[in-house]
Every structure is written in structure tokens, then in C-alpha cells.
């Protein structure tokens, strides 16, 4: 489909100025987001590669919880898969108001393999990848950072769309748009690579920007969807005293699987005075996530009665749309090819920023080359003449 060509020069100029100044002012932030996002695509695989764990039948969950509790001298809040293969589980201690940390424990033997801080203050603070995640998710600024990045994601959506509109080749000129050998001058090469990579990544960038903004604005979006779109909110446990005897994590998992028999364990929130129930998080085969599902079964800690069950694969449409934001953003929705695409798209952002900024600075400081006779915008650099047949004119 060809880009419409009947826009007035004034409108086209406004779009070009909008694209330019968005890139100059926010391009550095987007480059950081793209780089950290690309790093996170395979971060669990890279982190897992540094740990040796034997495979075999897993020990009972309650036994693993007890081992971790003795090692940390505290009461854990959850246990679950820390990596996709399930051979290493994570037992997390602390709560949102305090420093949280996760003990990595070998599922087959109960051997403790390491410790991961949940909120490291620096790259060397006990969990490098978690620190990268906080930079990517909130710029280390908490909820204010999430709002800032949500707004920047919406602007990135317009940036990618306007760039694709400005750079869209005329009919029959797609080959010329990717003919790097025809780019002779420095500015032609900068604009050429900027345009070629931008066109290739535009659709993926718009999907990543939209899904990222959905996650950053998750709380207000869910509140709105609950009022107006039939969104089913998660179970909200009421604080209360724990029973004298709890049924245990293994029994809670077995009961939860009676509600969703084809599901697999993701994690179990253990009962605490703030949440005196077992929150069994599961993944059904039909879910879009590859290993950390969003289905949930709530089990009474004393009686074992199932209090609530949420099937993410067949829940309300509003839930499925909002739940899809993370697997789309991470590429999990398309398995390994999707993750590779997200990785490459993330890397495209620093490349687009550097090529665009470098070309703009050369032009601004009078060091630009002549792109085409009478041309003042980057689109004219790709406008062929009958004599050149799509080549750049110098």
C-alpha cells in the first residue's frame, strides 16, 4: 500500500518538524529504552546459564520453603518458577514496604544456589538484570517513572507512524530505498540507513510502544475497564489471622489443579496476615505467555476451599486484551521468532537516534552535503528522476 501523496506541503512540513523535534528531545530516552528492552528479552536465559542445576523429580514445595526459611531466618511470601525450565525455584522474602529478596533453590535437591535482590539500587546491588528491568520499566523513579514512560510510549507511537509516513517510498521505489550502494555522501548514508531501518521497524515499534504504554498505565486502565468494559479484577484477600494449621503449598497446588486440570504451576503466594490464603498462579496451554501464566486459583489456607478461580485463557475480553500487553511487549506471543524480532527492534532505537541526530547536527552546523537540487527535507533525498532511476542526485 502506497503512502498518500496529496498532503499539502504545509502539513508535510509540520509532520517533518514534529518528527524531528520529537527525535531530538526524546530520542535519547527511547534509545535507552530500546537498549535495555533488548537486553531483557533473553535476560532469564543468560542469568540461568550461570547456574548449574541437576534435573530430576522435584522435592515437595513445603520442604523447599522450609529449607529457604531456615537459611534466611524469616517467613517467605511466595515460591515459584524463577526460570522457564522449572529446575530452579525462587522463594521470595519480604513485602512491598521492605527490601525483598529471592532465594534460588534447586528443585530436585533443595540445594541453595544463590540470592537475588528484588530492588537493587545499582547494577552491582545483587541482581544486575533486575536493576536493568527497573531502569526499563520506571527509570528507577517508581510510579512517577512509569507514568513518564507511558507518556513517552504514546509519543513514540506517533514518532514511528510519522517517520513511516515521511519515508514511505513512491510506487516502484522500494528497491531504491534499500540500495545502500547508491548512497554516496555522508548525509545520504545517514538518512538512508535511518529511513531503511525506520521503515523496517515501524510496525514493530508501534506495537511495542502501545503495549508498553498499556503496562505503564495498567492501574488506571484496569480501573476504567472494570467500570466500563467488563474487566474482572483480581481476587482481593482481606487481612486476617492465620489458621493454627495451614494445608501447605503442595496441597494448595493439588486443589488448584482440580479447578484447572491442564494448567502448570507458575508460583504460589503463601498465606500471611495481610493475605491469609494461597494464591496459586498457573499457566494454561492456551495462554499467550510462554511460561509465566496469569490464571489464578485462590485456596483457603485452613480448609482448602477454593475461594475464586480465574482462567486467563477464557476470561472476559477486557482481561485478555490487558493481559496480552506483556507477551506482546516481550515477544513471547510469537515464541522464539517473536523474541528475536523484539530484540532487533529494541536495538533499532539507538541506531535510529544516532543516525538521525548525526545527520541533523551536520546540517545544522553547515556540514551537510547537498542531497538533491532544491531539496530541503529528507524525503527529497529519495525522490528519483528519470535520469538517475532512483539513485541519489549529488
ZINOR-V165175 format. One record per backbone hydrogen bond with DSSP energy under -0.5 kcal/mol. NH is the residue of the N-H (numbers start at 0). CO is the residue of the C=O. If there is no record, write none. Layout:
nh:NH co:CO
nh:NH co:CO
This chain:
nh:11 co:7
nh:12 co:8
nh:13 co:9
nh:14 co:10
nh:15 co:11
nh:16 co:12
nh:17 co:13
nh:18 co:14
nh:19 co:15
nh:20 co:16
nh:21 co:17
nh:22 co:18
nh:23 co:19
nh:24 co:20
nh:25 co:21
nh:26 co:22
nh:29 co:25
nh:30 co:26
nh:31 co:27
nh:32 co:28
nh:33 co:29
nh:34 co:30
nh:35 co:31
nh:36 co:32
nh:37 co:33
nh:38 co:34
nh:39 co:35
nh:40 co:36
nh:40 co:37
nh:41 co:37
nh:42 co:39
nh:45 co:41
nh:46 co:42
nh:47 co:43
nh:48 co:44
nh:49 co:45
nh:49 co:46
nh:50 co:47
nh:52 co:50
nh:58 co:106
nh:63 co:59
nh:64 co:60
nh:65 co:61
nh:66 co:62
nh:67 co:63
nh:68 co:64
nh:69 co:65
nh:70 co:66
nh:71 co:67
nh:72 co:68
nh:73 co:68
nh:75 co:73
nh:76 co:91
nh:77 co:91
nh:78 co:267
nh:79 co:89
nh:80 co:265
nh:81 co:87
nh:82 co:87
nh:85 co:82
nh:88 co:104
nh:89 co:79
nh:90 co:102
nh:91 co:77
nh:91 co:89
nh:92 co:100
nh:93 co:74
nh:97 co:94
nh:100 co:92
nh:101 co:115
nh:102 co:90
nh:103 co:101
nh:103 co:113
nh:104 co:88
nh:104 co:102
nh:105 co:110
nh:106 co:86
nh:109 co:105
nh:112 co:103
nh:113 co:103
nh:115 co:101
nh:116 co:125
nh:117 co:99
nh:118 co:99
nh:124 co:121
nh:130 co:126
nh:131 co:127
nh:132 co:128
nh:133 co:129
nh:134 co:130
nh:135 co:131
nh:136 co:132
nh:137 co:133
nh:138 co:133
nh:138 co:134
nh:139 co:133
nh:140 co:137
nh:143 co:140
nh:145 co:141
nh:146 co:142
nh:147 co:143
nh:148 co:144
nh:149 co:145
nh:150 co:146
nh:151 co:147
nh:152 co:148
nh:153 co:149
nh:154 co:150
nh:155 co:151
nh:156 co:152
nh:157 co:153
nh:158 co:154
nh:159 co:155
nh:160 co:156
nh:161 co:157
nh:162 co:158
nh:163 co:159
nh:164 co:160
nh:165 co:161
nh:166 co:162
nh:167 co:163
nh:172 co:169
nh:176 co:172
nh:177 co:173
nh:177 co:174
nh:178 co:175
nh:179 co:177
nh:181 co:178
nh:182 co:179
nh:183 co:181
nh:188 co:184
nh:189 co:185
nh:190 co:186
nh:191 co:187
nh:192 co:188
nh:193 co:189
nh:194 co:190
nh:195 co:191
nh:196 co:192
nh:197 co:193
nh:198 co:194
nh:199 co:195
nh:200 co:196
nh:201 co:197
nh:204 co:200
nh:205 co:201
nh:206 co:202
nh:207 co:203
nh:208 co:204
nh:209 co:205
nh:210 co:206
nh:211 co:207
nh:212 co:208
nh:213 co:209
nh:214 co:210
nh:215 co:211
nh:216 co:212
nh:217 co:214
nh:220 co:216
nh:221 co:217
nh:222 co:218
nh:223 co:219
nh:224 co:220
nh:225 co:221
nh:226 co:222
nh:227 co:223
nh:228 co:224
nh:230 co:224
nh:232 co:230
nh:236 co:234
nh:239 co:272
nh:246 co:300
nh:251 co:247
nh:252 co:248
nh:253 co:249
nh:254 co:250
nh:255 co:251
nh:256 co:252
nh:257 co:253
nh:257 co:254
nh:258 co:254
nh:258 co:255
nh:259 co:255
nh:262 co:259
nh:263 co:282
nh:265 co:280
nh:266 co:280
nh:267 co:78
nh:268 co:278
nh:269 co:76
nh:269 co:267
nh:271 co:274
nh:274 co:271
nh:275 co:237
nh:276 co:274
nh:277 co:298
nh:278 co:268
nh:278 co:276
nh:279 co:277
nh:279 co:296
nh:280 co:266
nh:280 co:278
nh:281 co:294
nh:282 co:263
nh:286 co:283
nh:292 co:290
nh:294 co:281
nh:295 co:309
nh:296 co:279
nh:297 co:307
nh:298 co:277
nh:298 co:296
nh:299 co:304
nh:300 co:275
nh:303 co:299
nh:306 co:297
nh:306 co:304
nh:307 co:297
nh:309 co:295
nh:311 co:309
nh:313 co:310
nh:319 co:315
nh:320 co:316
nh:321 co:317
nh:322 co:318
nh:323 co:319
nh:324 co:321
nh:326 co:322
nh:327 co:323
nh:328 co:324
nh:329 co:325
nh:330 co:326
nh:332 co:326
nh:333 co:330
nh:334 co:331
nh:336 co:333
nh:337 co:333
nh:338 co:334
nh:339 co:335
nh:340 co:336
nh:341 co:337
nh:342 co:338
nh:343 co:339
nh:344 co:340
nh:345 co:341
nh:346 co:342
nh:347 co:343
nh:348 co:344
nh:348 co:345
nh:349 co:345
nh:350 co:346
nh:351 co:347
nh:352 co:348
nh:353 co:349
nh:354 co:350
nh:355 co:351
nh:356 co:352
nh:357 co:353
nh:358 co:354
nh:359 co:355
nh:360 co:356
nh:361 co:357
nh:362 co:358
nh:363 co:359
nh:364 co:360
nh:365 co:362
nh:366 co:361
nh:367 co:361
nh:374 co:371
nh:379 co:376
nh:380 co:376
nh:380 co:377
nh:381 co:378
nh:382 co:379
nh:383 co:381
nh:387 co:384
nh:388 co:384
nh:389 co:384
nh:390 co:387
nh:391 co:181
nh:392 co:370
nh:393 co:391
